[in-house]
């Protein structure tokens, strides 16, 4: 019997897949527990419509990520910080501060967890940072640390 899985079923497939299982397994286990629905024409059409909607959603997310990545290329975030002797900062600049300034200065909202720093920023200067925007798209932007007046 062909069924469309509604949830992941170990040993048979992932949610949304069309699988062929024995009649007894489908009638006695999958269907009563709502783990699958019979592969009727109506259910197949629903599955195809859901697949199309999902593909359109992914395409939209990729497009938005590419737009943000191109906007980030020409972006330099300026952060004011206090420092001691030798240009060494009191503390370090965190991804949280960078994300807040990015939103405040340019209106680009990126979660702090998506911004990657190779090492902590503890000196004045300009640094290049990367951020993961999803769907294997990475944005690069500059951060300029200057002394507070």
N, C-alpha and C positions, 0 to 999 in steps of 0.2 A: 504494500500500500504506500502510495506517495503522500507525504505530509510536509507542511511548511512549519519549521520550528519557530516557536514563539519565544523560547529562551534557549540558552546554551545547554546541550545535553551531552554529557561526557560519553565519548566513544561514538557519537553519531554526527555531531556538527554544531555549528554556531547558530545564533539567533538569525532568522530570516532565510536560512538555507532550505532548499527543497531536497529532501532525502527520501530514500526508499527503505522502509522498514517492514518487518513482518506484520501481518494483519493483527495477530494477537497482541503484540507489543504495542501497536498503535491503539487498539480498542481498549485494552486493559490498563495501560500505563500512561502513555503520552496524552491521549485525548481527555481522560477523566481528570488528570492533574493540570490540564490547560498548558501543557508544555508544547503542544503542537495543534494544528488545525488541518483537516483534510485538504488535499490539493485540488479543490474544485475550481471551475473556471472563474467563479466570482472571487474566491480567495487568491487565485493567481493574478487576477487583474489588480486587486488591492495591493499585492506584493510588488507588482511592477510600478504602480503609482508611487508607493512608498520609496522604492529604489530611485525613481526619477527625482522625487523631492529631495532625497538624501544627496544625490549627485549634484543637484542645483545648489543646495546649501553648502556643500564642500567647495564648489566653484566660486560661490560668493565669498566665502571665508578666505580662499586663496587670493582672490582679487583685492580684498580689503588688506590682507597682509602685505601684498606687493605694493599697494598704495602707501601704506605706512612706511615700508622699507625705503621707498624712493623719497618720501618726505624726510626721513631720518638722515639720509645721506648728506643733505645740505644743512643739517642742524648742529649748532654748537650750544650746549647748555652751559650757562655761566653760573658758577656757584661761588659765593663769598664765604671765606673762612678765616678764623683767627689762627695766628701762628706765633711760635716762639722764635728763638734765635736760629739762624741758618735756614729759614724758610720751612721749617718742620711744623706741621699742623698739630694743634691740640686735638688728639684723637685721630680719626680718619673719616673720610667721606664714604658713607654707606650707600648701598643700592636703593634704600628707602628714600634717602635725601635726593638722590639723582632722579628717581621716579617722580617724586613730588615736584621738583623743579621743572622737569620735562612737561608735566601736566600744567604747571602754573605759567611757564613761559611760552609754550607752543600748543597747548591743548591736546597733546598726544598722551593717551593714558595707556601705560604699560605696567603690568604688575611687577613689583620689585623682584620676585622670584625668576622672572624671565630675563632680567638683565644680568649678564655674566661679567665678573671682574676677575682678571687673572691674579692680581695681587691687590691688597688694600691701597687706597690712595692716601698717602701721608705727606705729600709735598705739593707745592704750587706747580702749575704747568697745565699742559693740554694732554689729555688721554683719549685714546680711541677705545670705545666699549662696544660690545656686541649684545644684541638681544634676540631671543628666539620668539618669532611671531607666529609659529605654528605651521604645519604642513611643510616642514623642512625649509622654511624661509627664514633667513637671518638678516636683521637690520644692523647697520653700523652707524654710530654717531660719535661726535666729539664732546668731551666735557672739559671746560676750562675752569681751573681753580685759581681764583685771585684773592688778594689780601683785602680784608674788610678795612674800611677807612675809619 
